[in-house]
Amino acid sequence: MVQLPTGGGKTIIFSYLANEFVKKSEPVLVIAHRQELITQAVSKLESVAGVPIGIIKAGHKPNPDCLLQVASIQTLIRRQPPPATLVIFDEAHHCHSRTYATVFRHYAEQGSYILGCTATPIRTDGRGLRWLYSGTSGFDSLICGPSVKQLIALKFLVPFKLYAPAQIIRASSAGLKTQGKRI
């Protein structure tokens, strides 16, 4: 797993890595969960690799002949997964979900190389990413890139200003009543 802050260049990094596999005629699959991530991955992969990209997503005609495929996890879980020597999970902290873990398991059993990319490898629910759903083996190593502070110093990110209230007010739900039917 590779960790870089938002804007740190995860898509560029995995695009160059994917291109190395494509140069050897090895198929690559990039998986994401949102339209903007799919669009971003397709754009970067096209500019780096200079080859056609297949898109596995509702509303797109499949092109199984492309060595580079970018898939929506929601569509991929419902279709026959394409062959892939390298599988890249964008926003890999989502790999604990059942759909991601099912796809992860499939490619792990096929012997594919698996790369996860995320800005947040620590989940708020406390579950790690070494073991995934139902004991599926997960990510063995974590490679941390430069911090936000380092990326700002190197002029890869712009400095920011943080605005926050002077005092944090905590709301209490004590005494509140709810009304409605359970479905």
CNS distance restraints for C-alpha pairs under 8 A (distance, minus, plus):
assign (resid   1 and name CA) (resid  92 and name CA) 7.91 0.50 0.50
assign (resid   1 and name CA) (resid 115 and name CA) 5.65 0.50 0.50
assign (resid   1 and name CA) (resid 116 and name CA) 4.46 0.50 0.50
assign (resid   1 and name CA) (resid 117 and name CA) 5.78 0.50 0.50
assign (resid   1 and name CA) (resid 118 and name CA) 7.67 0.50 0.50
assign (resid   1 and name CA) (resid 139 and name CA) 6.07 0.50 0.50
assign (resid   1 and name CA) (resid 140 and name CA) 7.67 0.50 0.50
assign (resid   1 and name CA) (resid 141 and name CA) 6.00 0.50 0.50
assign (resid   1 and name CA) (resid 142 and name CA) 4.80 0.50 0.50
assign (resid   1 and name CA) (resid 143 and name CA) 6.11 0.50 0.50
assign (resid   2 and name CA) (resid  10 and name CA) 7.87 0.50 0.50
assign (resid   2 and name CA) (resid 115 and name CA) 7.47 0.50 0.50
assign (resid   2 and name CA) (resid 116 and name CA) 6.15 0.50 0.50
assign (resid   2 and name CA) (resid 117 and name CA) 4.91 0.50 0.50
assign (resid   2 and name CA) (resid 118 and name CA) 6.49 0.50 0.50
assign (resid   2 and name CA) (resid 142 and name CA) 5.86 0.50 0.50
assign (resid   2 and name CA) (resid 143 and name CA) 4.80 0.50 0.50
assign (resid   2 and name CA) (resid 144 and name CA) 6.02 0.50 0.50
assign (resid   2 and name CA) (resid 145 and name CA) 7.35 0.50 0.50
assign (resid   3 and name CA) (resid  10 and name CA) 7.93 0.50 0.50
assign (resid   3 and name CA) (resid 117 and name CA) 6.04 0.50 0.50
assign (resid   3 and name CA) (resid 118 and name CA) 5.16 0.50 0.50
assign (resid   3 and name CA) (resid 119 and name CA) 5.23 0.50 0.50
assign (resid   3 and name CA) (resid 120 and name CA) 6.97 0.50 0.50
assign (resid   3 and name CA) (resid 121 and name CA) 6.71 0.50 0.50
assign (resid   3 and name CA) (resid 142 and name CA) 7.13 0.50 0.50
assign (resid   3 and name CA) (resid 143 and name CA) 6.13 0.50 0.50
assign (resid   3 and name CA) (resid 144 and name CA) 4.83 0.50 0.50
assign (resid   3 and name CA) (resid 145 and name CA) 5.99 0.50 0.50
assign (resid   4 and name CA) (resid   8 and name CA) 5.46 0.50 0.50
assign (resid   4 and name CA) (resid   9 and name CA) 7.24 0.50 0.50
assign (resid   4 and name CA) (resid  10 and name CA) 6.45 0.50 0.50
assign (resid   4 and name CA) (resid 117 and name CA) 7.80 0.50 0.50
assign (resid   4 and name CA) (resid 118 and name CA) 6.53 0.50 0.50
assign (resid   4 and name CA) (resid 119 and name CA) 5.01 0.50 0.50
assign (resid   4 and name CA) (resid 144 and name CA) 6.38 0.50 0.50
assign (resid   4 and name CA) (resid 145 and name CA) 5.16 0.50 0.50
assign (resid   4 and name CA) (resid 146 and name CA) 6.74 0.50 0.50
assign (resid   4 and name CA) (resid 147 and name CA) 7.25 0.50 0.50
assign (resid   5 and name CA) (resid 118 and name CA) 7.82 0.50 0.50
assign (resid   5 and name CA) (resid 119 and name CA) 4.70 0.50 0.50
assign (resid   5 and name CA) (resid 120 and name CA) 7.79 0.50 0.50
assign (resid   5 and name CA) (resid 146 and name CA) 7.92 0.50 0.50
assign (resid   5 and name CA) (resid 147 and name CA) 6.68 0.50 0.50
assign (resid   5 and name CA) (resid 148 and name CA) 6.20 0.50 0.50
assign (resid   6 and name CA) (resid 119 and name CA) 5.82 0.50 0.50
assign (resid   7 and name CA) (resid 157 and name CA) 7.13 0.50 0.50
assign (resid   8 and name CA) (resid 146 and name CA) 7.99 0.50 0.50
assign (resid   8 and name CA) (resid 148 and name CA) 7.84 0.50 0.50
assign (resid   8 and name CA) (resid 151 and name CA) 7.21 0.50 0.50
assign (resid   8 and name CA) (resid 156 and name CA) 7.44 0.50 0.50
assign (resid   8 and name CA) (resid 157 and name CA) 7.59 0.50 0.50
assign (resid   9 and name CA) (resid  13 and name CA) 6.15 0.50 0.50
assign (resid  10 and name CA) (resid  14 and name CA) 6.20 0.50 0.50
assign (resid  10 and name CA) (resid 117 and name CA) 6.49 0.50 0.50
assign (resid  10 and name CA) (resid 118 and name CA) 7.62 0.50 0.50
assign (resid  11 and name CA) (resid  15 and name CA) 5.96 0.50 0.50
assign (resid  11 and name CA) (resid  40 and name CA) 7.76 0.50 0.50
assign (resid  11 and name CA) (resid  41 and name CA) 6.36 0.50 0.50
assign (resid  11 and name CA) (resid  44 and name CA) 7.02 0.50 0.50
assign (resid  12 and name CA) (resid  16 and name CA) 6.33 0.50 0.50
assign (resid  12 and name CA) (resid  44 and name CA) 6.54 0.50 0.50
assign (resid  13 and name CA) (resid  17 and name CA) 6.33 0.50 0.50
assign (resid  14 and name CA) (resid  18 and name CA) 5.93 0.50 0.50
assign (resid  14 and name CA) (resid  88 and name CA) 7.51 0.50 0.50
assign (resid  15 and name CA) (resid  19 and name CA) 6.11 0.50 0.50
assign (resid  15 and name CA) (resid  41 and name CA) 7.68 0.50 0.50
assign (resid  15 and name CA) (resid  44 and name CA) 6.43 0.50 0.50
assign (resid  15 and name CA) (resid  45 and name CA) 5.17 0.50 0.50
assign (resid  15 and name CA) (resid  48 and name CA) 6.46 0.50 0.50
assign (resid  15 and name CA) (resid  49 and name CA) 7.58 0.50 0.50
assign (resid  16 and name CA) (resid  20 and name CA) 6.52 0.50 0.50
assign (resid  16 and name CA) (resid  45 and name CA) 7.88 0.50 0.50
assign (resid  16 and name CA) (resid  48 and name CA) 6.50 0.50 0.50
assign (resid  16 and name CA) (resid  49 and name CA) 7.62 0.50 0.50
assign (resid  17 and name CA) (resid  21 and name CA) 6.88 0.50 0.50
assign (resid  18 and name CA) (resid  22 and name CA) 6.32 0.50 0.50
assign (resid  18 and name CA) (resid  28 and name CA) 6.29 0.50 0.50
assign (resid  18 and name CA) (resid  45 and name CA) 7.88 0.50 0.50
assign (resid  18 and name CA) (resid  68 and name CA) 7.85 0.50 0.50
assign (resid  18 and name CA) (resid  86 and name CA) 7.45 0.50 0.50
assign (resid  19 and name CA) (resid  23 and name CA) 6.10 0.50 0.50
assign (resid  19 and name CA) (resid  45 and name CA) 7.70 0.50 0.50
assign (resid  19 and name CA) (resid  48 and name CA) 6.95 0.50 0.50
assign (resid  19 and name CA) (resid  49 and name CA) 5.24 0.50 0.50
assign (resid  20 and name CA) (resid  24 and name CA) 6.80 0.50 0.50
assign (resid  21 and name CA) (resid  25 and name CA) 6.47 0.50 0.50
assign (resid  21 and name CA) (resid  26 and name CA) 5.08 0.50 0.50
assign (resid  21 and name CA) (resid  27 and name CA) 7.00 0.50 0.50
assign (resid  21 and name CA) (resid  28 and name CA) 7.10 0.50 0.50
assign (resid  21 and name CA) (resid  85 and name CA) 7.96 0.50 0.50
assign (resid  21 and name CA) (resid  86 and name CA) 7.54 0.50 0.50
assign (resid  22 and name CA) (resid  26 and name CA) 5.15 0.50 0.50
assign (resid  22 and name CA) (resid  27 and name CA) 6.36 0.50 0.50
assign (resid  22 and name CA) (resid  28 and name CA) 7.21 0.50 0.50
assign (resid  22 and name CA) (resid  49 and name CA) 7.73 0.50 0.50
assign (resid  22 and name CA) (resid  67 and name CA) 6.46 0.50 0.50
assign (resid  22 and name CA) (resid  68 and name CA) 7.31 0.50 0.50
assign (resid  25 and name CA) (resid  67 and name CA) 7.09 0.50 0.50
assign (resid  26 and name CA) (resid  67 and name CA) 6.80 0.50 0.50
assign (resid  26 and name CA) (resid  84 and name CA) 7.29 0.50 0.50
assign (resid  26 and name CA) (resid  85 and name CA) 5.95 0.50 0.50
assign (resid  26 and name CA) (resid  86 and name CA) 7.84 0.50 0.50
assign (resid  27 and name CA) (resid  66 and name CA) 7.96 0.50 0.50
assign (resid  27 and name CA) (resid  67 and name CA) 4.49 0.50 0.50
assign (resid  27 and name CA) (resid  68 and name CA) 6.01 0.50 0.50
assign (resid  27 and name CA) (resid  69 and name CA) 7.92 0.50 0.50
assign (resid  27 and name CA) (resid  83 and name CA) 6.59 0.50 0.50
assign (resid  27 and name CA) (resid  84 and name CA) 4.71 0.50 0.50
assign (resid  27 and name CA) (resid  85 and name CA) 5.51 0.50 0.50
assign (resid  27 and name CA) (resid  86 and name CA) 6.80 0.50 0.50
assign (resid  28 and name CA) (resid  67 and name CA) 6.13 0.50 0.50
assign (resid  28 and name CA) (resid  68 and name CA) 4.97 0.50 0.50
assign (resid  28 and name CA) (resid  69 and name CA) 6.23 0.50 0.50
assign (resid  28 and name CA) (resid  83 and name CA) 7.95 0.50 0.50
assign (resid  28 and name CA) (resid  84 and name CA) 4.98 0.50 0.50
assign (resid  28 and name CA) (resid  85 and name CA) 5.98 0.50 0.50
assign (resid  28 and name CA) (resid  86 and name CA) 4.87 0.50 0.50
assign (resid  28 and name CA) (resid  87 and name CA) 5.93 0.50 0.50
assign (resid  28 and name CA) (resid  88 and name CA) 7.81 0.50 0.50
assign (resid  29 and name CA) (resid  68 and name CA) 6.08 0.50 0.50
assign (resid  29 and name CA) (resid  69 and name CA) 4.80 0.50 0.50
assign (resid  29 and name CA) (resid  70 and name CA) 5.75 0.50 0.50
assign (resid  29 and name CA) (resid  71 and name CA) 7.17 0.50 0.50
assign (resid  29 and name CA) (resid  82 and name CA) 7.82 0.50 0.50
assign (resid  29 and name CA) (resid  84 and name CA) 5.83 0.50 0.50
assign (resid  29 and name CA) (resid  86 and name CA) 6.38 0.50 0.50
assign (resid  29 and name CA) (resid  87 and name CA) 4.83 0.50 0.50
assign (resid  29 and name CA) (resid  88 and name CA) 6.19 0.50 0.50
assign (resid  30 and name CA) (resid  41 and name CA) 7.75 0.50 0.50
assign (resid  30 and name CA) (resid  68 and name CA) 7.90 0.50 0.50
assign (resid  30 and name CA) (resid  69 and name CA) 6.26 0.50 0.50
assign (resid  30 and name CA) (resid  70 and name CA) 4.67 0.50 0.50
assign (resid  30 and name CA) (resid  71 and name CA) 6.13 0.50 0.50
assign (resid  30 and name CA) (resid  87 and name CA) 5.89 0.50 0.50
assign (resid  30 and name CA) (resid  88 and name CA) 4.63 0.50 0.50
assign (resid  30 and name CA) (resid  89 and name CA) 6.05 0.50 0.50
assign (resid  30 and name CA) (resid  90 and name CA) 7.10 0.50 0.50
assign (resid  31 and name CA) (resid  38 and name CA) 7.80 0.50 0.50
assign (resid  31 and name CA) (resid  70 and name CA) 5.92 0.50 0.50
assign (resid  31 and name CA) (resid  71 and name CA) 4.89 0.50 0.50
assign (resid  31 and name CA) (resid  72 and name CA) 5.92 0.50 0.50
assign (resid  31 and name CA) (resid  73 and name CA) 5.99 0.50 0.50
assign (resid  31 and name CA) (resid  87 and name CA) 7.56 0.50 0.50
assign (resid  31 and name CA) (resid  88 and name CA) 6.10 0.50 0.50
assign (resid  31 and name CA) (resid  89 and name CA) 4.99 0.50 0.50
assign (resid  31 and name CA) (resid  90 and name CA) 5.98 0.50 0.50
assign (resid  32 and name CA) (resid  37 and name CA) 6.18 0.50 0.50
assign (resid  32 and name CA) (resid  38 and name CA) 6.01 0.50 0.50
assign (resid  32 and name CA) (resid  70 and name CA) 7.74 0.50 0.50
assign (resid  32 and name CA) (resid  71 and name CA) 6.41 0.50 0.50
assign (resid  32 and name CA) (resid  72 and name CA) 5.36 0.50 0.50
assign (resid  32 and name CA) (resid  73 and name CA) 5.96 0.50 0.50
assign (resid  32 and name CA) (resid  89 and name CA) 6.41 0.50 0.50
assign (resid  32 and name CA) (resid  90 and name CA) 5.21 0.50 0.50
assign (resid  32 and name CA) (resid  91 and name CA) 6.91 0.50 0.50
assign (resid  33 and name CA) (resid  37 and name CA) 7.19 0.50 0.50
assign (resid  33 and name CA) (resid  38 and name CA) 7.56 0.50 0.50
assign (resid  33 and name CA) (resid  72 and name CA) 5.45 0.50 0.50
assign (resid  33 and name CA) (resid  73 and name CA) 5.53 0.50 0.50
assign (resid  33 and name CA) (resid  74 and name CA) 7.00 0.50 0.50
assign (resid  34 and name CA) (resid  38 and name CA) 6.36 0.50 0.50
assign (resid  34 and name CA) (resid  72 and name CA) 7.14 0.50 0.50
assign (resid  35 and name CA) (resid  39 and name CA) 6.10 0.50 0.50
assign (resid  35 and name CA) (resid  72 and name CA) 7.83 0.50 0.50
assign (resid  36 and name CA) (resid  40 and name CA) 6.00 0.50 0.50
assign (resid  37 and name CA) (resid  41 and name CA) 6.05 0.50 0.50
assign (resid  37 and name CA) (resid  90 and name CA) 7.86 0.50 0.50
assign (resid  38 and name CA) (resid  42 and name CA) 6.17 0.50 0.50
assign (resid  38 and name CA) (resid  70 and name CA) 6.61 0.50 0.50
assign (resid  38 and name CA) (resid  71 and name CA) 7.16 0.50 0.50
assign (resid  38 and name CA) (resid  72 and name CA) 7.04 0.50 0.50
assign (resid  39 and name CA) (resid  43 and name CA) 6.15 0.50 0.50
assign (resid  40 and name CA) (resid  44 and name CA) 6.22 0.50 0.50
assign (resid  41 and name CA) (resid  45 and name CA) 5.93 0.50 0.50
assign (resid  41 and name CA) (resid  70 and name CA) 7.27 0.50 0.50
assign (resid  42 and name CA) (resid  46 and name CA) 6.02 0.50 0.50
assign (resid  42 and name CA) (resid  53 and name CA) 6.61 0.50 0.50
assign (resid  42 and name CA) (resid  70 and name CA) 6.70 0.50 0.50
assign (resid  43 and name CA) (resid  47 and name CA) 6.32 0.50 0.50
assign (resid  44 and name CA) (resid  48 and name CA) 6.09 0.50 0.50
assign (resid  45 and name CA) (resid  49 and name CA) 5.65 0.50 0.50
assign (resid  45 and name CA) (resid  50 and name CA) 7.44 0.50 0.50
assign (resid  45 and name CA) (resid  53 and name CA) 7.58 0.50 0.50
assign (resid  46 and name CA) (resid  50 and name CA) 4.96 0.50 0.50
assign (resid  46 and name CA) (resid  51 and name CA) 5.97 0.50 0.50
assign (resid  46 and name CA) (resid  52 and name CA) 6.71 0.50 0.50
assign (resid  46 and name CA) (resid  53 and name CA) 6.77 0.50 0.50
assign (resid  51 and name CA) (resid  68 and name CA) 7.92 0.50 0.50
assign (resid  52 and name CA) (resid  66 and name CA) 6.25 0.50 0.50
assign (resid  52 and name CA) (resid  68 and name CA) 7.34 0.50 0.50
assign (resid  53 and name CA) (resid  66 and name CA) 5.89 0.50 0.50
assign (resid  53 and name CA) (resid  67 and name CA) 7.41 0.50 0.50
assign (resid  53 and name CA) (resid  68 and name CA) 5.19 0.50 0.50
assign (resid  53 and name CA) (resid  69 and name CA) 5.65 0.50 0.50
assign (resid  53 and name CA) (resid  70 and name CA) 7.12 0.50 0.50
assign (resid  54 and name CA) (resid  62 and name CA) 6.40 0.50 0.50
assign (resid  54 and name CA) (resid  63 and name CA) 5.06 0.50 0.50
assign (resid  54 and name CA) (resid  64 and name CA) 6.70 0.50 0.50
assign (resid  54 and name CA) (resid  65 and name CA) 7.83 0.50 0.50
assign (resid  54 and name CA) (resid  66 and name CA) 5.47 0.50 0.50
assign (resid  54 and name CA) (resid  67 and name CA) 7.80 0.50 0.50
assign (resid  54 and name CA) (resid  68 and name CA) 6.17 0.50 0.50
assign (resid  54 and name CA) (resid  69 and name CA) 4.50 0.50 0.50
assign (resid  54 and name CA) (resid  70 and name CA) 6.22 0.50 0.50
assign (resid  55 and name CA) (resid  60 and name CA) 6.46 0.50 0.50
assign (resid  55 and name CA) (resid  61 and name CA) 7.52 0.50 0.50
assign (resid  55 and name CA) (resid  62 and name CA) 6.23 0.50 0.50
assign (resid  55 and name CA) (resid  63 and name CA) 7.12 0.50 0.50
assign (resid  55 and name CA) (resid  69 and name CA) 5.71 0.50 0.50
assign (resid  55 and name CA) (resid  70 and name CA) 5.01 0.50 0.50
assign (resid  55 and name CA) (resid  71 and name CA) 5.80 0.50 0.50
assign (resid  56 and name CA) (resid  60 and name CA) 6.77 0.50 0.50
assign (resid  56 and name CA) (resid  61 and name CA) 7.80 0.50 0.50
assign (resid  56 and name CA) (resid  62 and name CA) 6.00 0.50 0.50
assign (resid  56 and name CA) (resid  69 and name CA) 6.99 0.50 0.50
assign (resid  56 and name CA) (resid  70 and name CA) 6.10 0.50 0.50
assign (resid  56 and name CA) (resid  71 and name CA) 4.40 0.50 0.50
assign (resid  56 and name CA) (resid  72 and name CA) 6.23 0.50 0.50
assign (resid  56 and name CA) (resid  75 and name CA) 6.70 0.50 0.50
assign (resid  56 and name CA) (resid  76 and name CA) 6.63 0.50 0.50
assign (resid  57 and name CA) (resid  71 and name CA) 5.96 0.50 0.50
assign (resid  57 and name CA) (resid  72 and name CA) 5.37 0.50 0.50
assign (resid  57 and name CA) (resid  74 and name CA) 7.95 0.50 0.50
assign (resid  57 and name CA) (resid  75 and name CA) 5.40 0.50 0.50
assign (resid  57 and name CA) (resid  76 and name CA) 7.39 0.50 0.50
assign (resid  58 and name CA) (resid  75 and name CA) 6.37 0.50 0.50
assign (resid  64 and name CA) (resid  82 and name CA) 7.41 0.50 0.50
assign (resid  71 and name CA) (resid  75 and name CA) 7.14 0.50 0.50
assign (resid  71 and name CA) (resid  76 and name CA) 6.15 0.50 0.50
assign (resid  72 and name CA) (resid  76 and name CA) 5.99 0.50 0.50
assign (resid  73 and name CA) (resid  77 and name CA) 6.05 0.50 0.50
assign (resid  73 and name CA) (resid  99 and name CA) 7.27 0.50 0.50
assign (resid  73 and name CA) (resid 100 and name CA) 6.98 0.50 0.50
assign (resid  74 and name CA) (resid  78 and name CA) 7.15 0.50 0.50
assign (resid  74 and name CA) (resid  99 and name CA) 7.73 0.50 0.50
assign (resid  75 and name CA) (resid  79 and name CA) 6.59 0.50 0.50
assign (resid  76 and name CA) (resid  80 and name CA) 7.28 0.50 0.50
assign (resid  76 and name CA) (resid  81 and name CA) 6.38 0.50 0.50
assign (resid  77 and name CA) (resid  81 and name CA) 7.68 0.50 0.50
assign (resid  77 and name CA) (resid  99 and name CA) 6.42 0.50 0.50
assign (resid  77 and name CA) (resid 102 and name CA) 7.89 0.50 0.50
assign (resid  77 and name CA) (resid 103 and name CA) 6.91 0.50 0.50
assign (resid  84 and name CA) (resid 107 and name CA) 7.68 0.50 0.50
assign (resid  84 and name CA) (resid 112 and name CA) 6.50 0.50 0.50
assign (resid  85 and name CA) (resid 111 and name CA) 7.71 0.50 0.50
assign (resid  85 and name CA) (resid 112 and name CA) 4.74 0.50 0.50
assign (resid  85 and name CA) (resid 113 and name CA) 6.04 0.50 0.50
assign (resid  86 and name CA) (resid 112 and name CA) 5.56 0.50 0.50
assign (resid  86 and name CA) (resid 113 and name CA) 4.69 0.50 0.50
assign (resid  86 and name CA) (resid 114 and name CA) 5.87 0.50 0.50
assign (resid  86 and name CA) (resid 115 and name CA) 7.56 0.50 0.50
assign (resid  87 and name CA) (resid 107 and name CA) 7.48 0.50 0.50
assign (resid  87 and name CA) (resid 112 and name CA) 6.76 0.50 0.50
assign (resid  87 and name CA) (resid 113 and name CA) 6.19 0.50 0.50
assign (resid  87 and name CA) (resid 114 and name CA) 4.87 0.50 0.50
assign (resid  87 and name CA) (resid 115 and name CA) 6.24 0.50 0.50
assign (resid  88 and name CA) (resid 114 and name CA) 5.95 0.50 0.50
assign (resid  88 and name CA) (resid 115 and name CA) 4.77 0.50 0.50
assign (resid  88 and name CA) (resid 116 and name CA) 5.77 0.50 0.50
assign (resid  88 and name CA) (resid 117 and name CA) 7.42 0.50 0.50
assign (resid  89 and name CA) (resid  95 and name CA) 7.97 0.50 0.50
assign (resid  89 and name CA) (resid 114 and name CA) 7.70 0.50 0.50
assign (resid  89 and name CA) (resid 115 and name CA) 6.22 0.50 0.50
assign (resid  89 and name CA) (resid 116 and name CA) 4.70 0.50 0.50
assign (resid  89 and name CA) (resid 117 and name CA) 6.16 0.50 0.50
assign (resid  90 and name CA) (resid 116 and name CA) 6.24 0.50 0.50
assign (resid  90 and name CA) (resid 117 and name CA) 5.13 0.50 0.50
assign (resid  90 and name CA) (resid 118 and name CA) 6.53 0.50 0.50
assign (resid  91 and name CA) (resid 116 and name CA) 7.29 0.50 0.50
assign (resid  91 and name CA) (resid 117 and name CA) 5.72 0.50 0.50
assign (resid  91 and name CA) (resid 118 and name CA) 4.68 0.50 0.50
assign (resid  91 and name CA) (resid 119 and name CA) 7.43 0.50 0.50
assign (resid  92 and name CA) (resid 116 and name CA) 4.91 0.50 0.50
assign (resid  92 and name CA) (resid 117 and name CA) 5.41 0.50 0.50
assign (resid  92 and name CA) (resid 118 and name CA) 5.44 0.50 0.50
assign (resid  92 and name CA) (resid 121 and name CA) 7.64 0.50 0.50
assign (resid  93 and name CA) (resid 118 and name CA) 6.39 0.50 0.50
assign (resid  93 and name CA) (resid 120 and name CA) 6.66 0.50 0.50
assign (resid  93 and name CA) (resid 121 and name CA) 5.69 0.50 0.50
assign (resid  93 and name CA) (resid 122 and name CA) 7.53 0.50 0.50
assign (resid  93 and name CA) (resid 123 and name CA) 6.78 0.50 0.50
assign (resid  93 and name CA) (resid 129 and name CA) 7.27 0.50 0.50
assign (resid  94 and name CA) (resid 100 and name CA) 6.98 0.50 0.50
assign (resid  95 and name CA) (resid  99 and name CA) 7.98 0.50 0.50
assign (resid  95 and name CA) (resid 100 and name CA) 4.86 0.50 0.50
assign (resid  95 and name CA) (resid 101 and name CA) 5.63 0.50 0.50
assign (resid  95 and name CA) (resid 104 and name CA) 7.67 0.50 0.50
assign (resid  95 and name CA) (resid 129 and name CA) 7.56 0.50 0.50
assign (resid  95 and name CA) (resid 132 and name CA) 6.95 0.50 0.50
assign (resid  96 and name CA) (resid 100 and name CA) 6.70 0.50 0.50
assign (resid  96 and name CA) (resid 101 and name CA) 6.06 0.50 0.50
assign (resid  96 and name CA) (resid 129 and name CA) 7.36 0.50 0.50
assign (resid  96 and name CA) (resid 132 and name CA) 5.33 0.50 0.50
assign (resid  96 and name CA) (resid 133 and name CA) 5.68 0.50 0.50
assign (resid  97 and name CA) (resid 101 and name CA) 6.06 0.50 0.50
assign (resid  97 and name CA) (resid 133 and name CA) 6.99 0.50 0.50
assign (resid  98 and name CA) (resid 102 and name CA) 6.05 0.50 0.50
assign (resid  98 and name CA) (resid 133 and name CA) 6.36 0.50 0.50
assign (resid  99 and name CA) (resid 103 and name CA) 6.45 0.50 0.50
assign (resid 100 and name CA) (resid 104 and name CA) 5.96 0.50 0.50
assign (resid 101 and name CA) (resid 105 and name CA) 5.92 0.50 0.50
assign (resid 101 and name CA) (resid 132 and name CA) 6.35 0.50 0.50
assign (resid 101 and name CA) (resid 133 and name CA) 5.72 0.50 0.50
assign (resid 101 and name CA) (resid 136 and name CA) 7.23 0.50 0.50
assign (resid 102 and name CA) (resid 106 and name CA) 6.29 0.50 0.50
assign (resid 103 and name CA) (resid 107 and name CA) 6.44 0.50 0.50
assign (resid 104 and name CA) (resid 108 and name CA) 6.04 0.50 0.50
assign (resid 105 and name CA) (resid 109 and name CA) 6.05 0.50 0.50
assign (resid 105 and name CA) (resid 136 and name CA) 6.44 0.50 0.50
assign (resid 105 and name CA) (resid 137 and name CA) 7.82 0.50 0.50
assign (resid 106 and name CA) (resid 110 and name CA) 6.40 0.50 0.50
assign (resid 107 and name CA) (resid 111 and name CA) 6.38 0.50 0.50
assign (resid 107 and name CA) (resid 112 and name CA) 5.43 0.50 0.50
assign (resid 107 and name CA) (resid 114 and name CA) 7.80 0.50 0.50
assign (resid 108 and name CA) (resid 112 and name CA) 5.69 0.50 0.50
assign (resid 108 and name CA) (resid 113 and name CA) 7.51 0.50 0.50
assign (resid 108 and name CA) (resid 114 and name CA) 7.39 0.50 0.50
assign (resid 115 and name CA) (resid 139 and name CA) 7.97 0.50 0.50
assign (resid 116 and name CA) (resid 139 and name CA) 7.54 0.50 0.50
assign (resid 121 and name CA) (resid 128 and name CA) 7.96 0.50 0.50
assign (resid 121 and name CA) (resid 129 and name CA) 7.48 0.50 0.50
assign (resid 122 and name CA) (resid 126 and name CA) 7.11 0.50 0.50
assign (resid 122 and name CA) (resid 127 and name CA) 7.79 0.50 0.50
assign (resid 122 and name CA) (resid 128 and name CA) 6.80 0.50 0.50
assign (resid 123 and name CA) (resid 127 and name CA) 6.10 0.50 0.50
assign (resid 123 and name CA) (resid 128 and name CA) 6.90 0.50 0.50
assign (resid 128 and name CA) (resid 132 and name CA) 7.92 0.50 0.50
assign (resid 129 and name CA) (resid 138 and name CA) 5.76 0.50 0.50
assign (resid 129 and name CA) (resid 139 and name CA) 5.92 0.50 0.50
assign (resid 130 and name CA) (resid 137 and name CA) 6.42 0.50 0.50
assign (resid 130 and name CA) (resid 138 and name CA) 4.36 0.50 0.50
assign (resid 130 and name CA) (resid 139 and name CA) 4.77 0.50 0.50
assign (resid 130 and name CA) (resid 140 and name CA) 5.79 0.50 0.50
assign (resid 131 and name CA) (resid 135 and name CA) 5.67 0.50 0.50
assign (resid 131 and name CA) (resid 136 and name CA) 5.71 0.50 0.50
assign (resid 131 and name CA) (resid 137 and name CA) 4.94 0.50 0.50
assign (resid 131 and name CA) (resid 138 and name CA) 4.67 0.50 0.50
assign (resid 131 and name CA) (resid 139 and name CA) 7.37 0.50 0.50
assign (resid 132 and name CA) (resid 136 and name CA) 4.89 0.50 0.50
assign (resid 132 and name CA) (resid 137 and name CA) 6.11 0.50 0.50
assign (resid 132 and name CA) (resid 138 and name CA) 5.48 0.50 0.50
assign (resid 146 and name CA) (resid 150 and name CA) 5.73 0.50 0.50
assign (resid 146 and name CA) (resid 151 and name CA) 6.29 0.50 0.50
assign (resid 147 and name CA) (resid 151 and name CA) 6.17 0.50 0.50
assign (resid 148 and name CA) (resid 152 and name CA) 6.12 0.50 0.50
assign (resid 148 and name CA) (resid 157 and name CA) 7.49 0.50 0.50
assign (resid 149 and name CA) (resid 153 and name CA) 6.23 0.50 0.50
assign (resid 150 and name CA) (resid 154 and name CA) 6.16 0.50 0.50
assign (resid 151 and name CA) (resid 155 and name CA) 6.12 0.50 0.50
assign (resid 151 and name CA) (resid 156 and name CA) 5.15 0.50 0.50
assign (resid 151 and name CA) (resid 157 and name CA) 5.56 0.50 0.50
assign (resid 152 and name CA) (resid 156 and name CA) 5.80 0.50 0.50
assign (resid 152 and name CA) (resid 157 and name CA) 4.65 0.50 0.50
assign (resid 152 and name CA) (resid 158 and name CA) 5.68 0.50 0.50
assign (resid 152 and name CA) (resid 159 and name CA) 5.97 0.50 0.50
